[in-house]
Amino acid sequence: MSFTPPPAHLTRPDLRGRFGMAASTHWLASSSAQAVLERGGNAFDAAAAAAFVLQVVEPHLNGPGGDLTAVFATAEAPSTPVVLMGQGPAPAGATIEHFRSLGLDLVPGSGALAAAVPGAVDAWLLLLRDHGTWPLADVLEFAIGYAIDGHPAVRGVCTTIAGVADLFRQHWPTSAQRWLPDGRVPAEGDVLRAPAYGALLTDLSRAASAVASREDGIDAARALWRERVGRAAEESARVPHRHSDGGDHAGVIAAADVAGFAASYEPAVTIPFRGHTIAKTGPWGQGPALLQALRILDGFDDERLDPSTELGAHTVLEALKLALADRDAWYGEDIGPGVLQHLLSEEYAAQRRALIGDTASREVRPGAVPGRATPPLSPLREQGAVGAGVGEPTVRVGQTGALETDAAGRTRGDTVHLDVVDRWGNIVSATPSGGWLQSSPEIPELGFCLGTRLQMTWLDESSPSRLQPGRRPRTTLTPTLVLRDGAPVMALGSPGGDQQDQWQLLLLLRVLVGGWTPQQAIDAPALHTTSMHGSFWPRTGTPAGAVVEDRIGDEVIAGLTARGHVVTRAGDWALGRLSAVTRDAATGLLGAAANPRGAQGYAVGR
């Protein structure tokens, strides 16, 4: 084996069993999913239950006002990976002209002006209707319990609220009323409740239960959701409030925007890699960037694919830069099948592979597509100070250029993820996000705020990821499904904004090429590039930037620096919140693994 040996000691075991497995970014969600499996539910019932729990217990990382993408396969059609599309589009009033009339050159990173139509809840209800088996009331029982009866606050919630407390007190009074009881920041372990959202979920349960058919009942709940949320979102957004640009603006989302959205299914985009098939979302998300990186790396010898070595880390970073440059130049709602087919072709990958030299590139180098003019990309804007509550700050850099961390040296989180596999062979990987408590002002009637996914669009008519009414913003949410011989063998994913596919790439290389177990790969030192246009306000990057966990070793870090990488040390356990579930198609043996960083993610199963 040409890879570095895996870690000798793991933070936790690779779980093994035959009944069912769940892994997520919070133990309460993982346990709720497993409880559903134990009571006879399938992977889709379990995933939906866990997802609603995550909205309650990780409100700083996702919320009902956010969005969702998932990749799944059913036991009935295991060879056909499907994408669950829960990414809402830009509202009808979200035009480039309107934003420019406000003096903006970027979509703000916080505030209702950046709100896309909420898509996550409708997507989970659609998946539950079509592929689940449980009544909606039973699925929502877990989340309603944690919302009404309360749950212990994790450190990340408290840290996040502390960071935006002044914003809440001075500009977002409804958020202050909700998150600063008696004017103080909650402490870790304090019991938090979400009574308004719990009441809304209860109303959805009752609406579904009032209809005889399980499927029709879920559709009744979807209709109630659209009516209730659309009206309240429009009324709230109309009130001007502070945004990340420092101005007070009104949002443009309207009830009609919410009423007109419905989640949907799409075929997954796939490529072969080392005897496996990797399935991702389409280019309206960043998912194909992982596929492009794998295509580029597939042409190298195994020794160049080991992220734990200087040569492997350098090669991986350079391949990611090339894939992400193509993401920024080409990906969007209307990229066209011919363009994506070209970007994922072996011939194109060979051209891109030839650009990887012995030293770090400082350029943003998108490739050419026959018959198409390459969209111009502006030079990278260097990272400066970032306002409170903005972006998706998995790895946020402060005014000094150093990573912002909490008192224990941990970087801040951003999103949630969950994976579930059941004994019948149903499997799902899902990454919900958006609608963080720090996104925009709390809507008291609903018990949550709107998301800010429109910050991923450009105020440039020529951009493939431009702001346009009815268009989906190019989301960073990017779960992954891996198949072998026509059967799913692994579902995986991670929070992390622009880093999601980068961290997943490390796991795939270590497992599929290096022969490591998923937990070994998750525990291993991580790294990523920042040498691309950030997807979140203020859309900055660092030429040749590389962020690494210190555990990768001084020798590797020194070697990367000598090759010209601008290295930032992130600490020993700072990067990635990966989780995964597995299934051996031949034996039916199931597995699960989860991230130890932050002491919050857990895998469960038997």
Secondary structure, DSSP 8 states (H G I E B T S, - for coil): --S----SS-SS--EEESSEEEEESSHHHHHHHHHHHHTT--HHHHHHHHHHHHHHH-TTT--TTSEEEEEEE-SSSTT--EEEEE-----TT--HHHHHHTT-SS--SSSGGG-----HHHHHHHHHHHH--S-HHHHHHHHHHHHHH-EE--HHHHHHHHHHHHHHHHT-HHHHHHHSGGGS---TT-EE--HHHHHHHHHHHHHHHTSSSHHHHHHHHHHHHHHHHHHHHHHHHTS-EE-TTS-EE-----HHHHHT---EEEE-EEEEETTEEEEE--TTBSHHHHHHHHHHHHTS-GGGG-TTSHHHHHHHHHHHHHHHHHHHHH-STT--HHHHHHHTSHHHHHHHHTT--SS---S-----BTTB--------B------TT-S--SS-B-TTSSB-B-TTS-B------EEEEETTS-EEEEEEE---TTTS--BTTTTB----GGGGSBS-TT-TTB--TT----B----EEEEETTEEEEEEE---GGGHHHHHHHHHIIIIIT---HHHHHHS--EEE--S--SSTT-B--TTEEEE-GGG-HHHHHHHHHTT-EEEE--SS-S---EEEEE-TTT--EEEEE--TTS--EEEE-
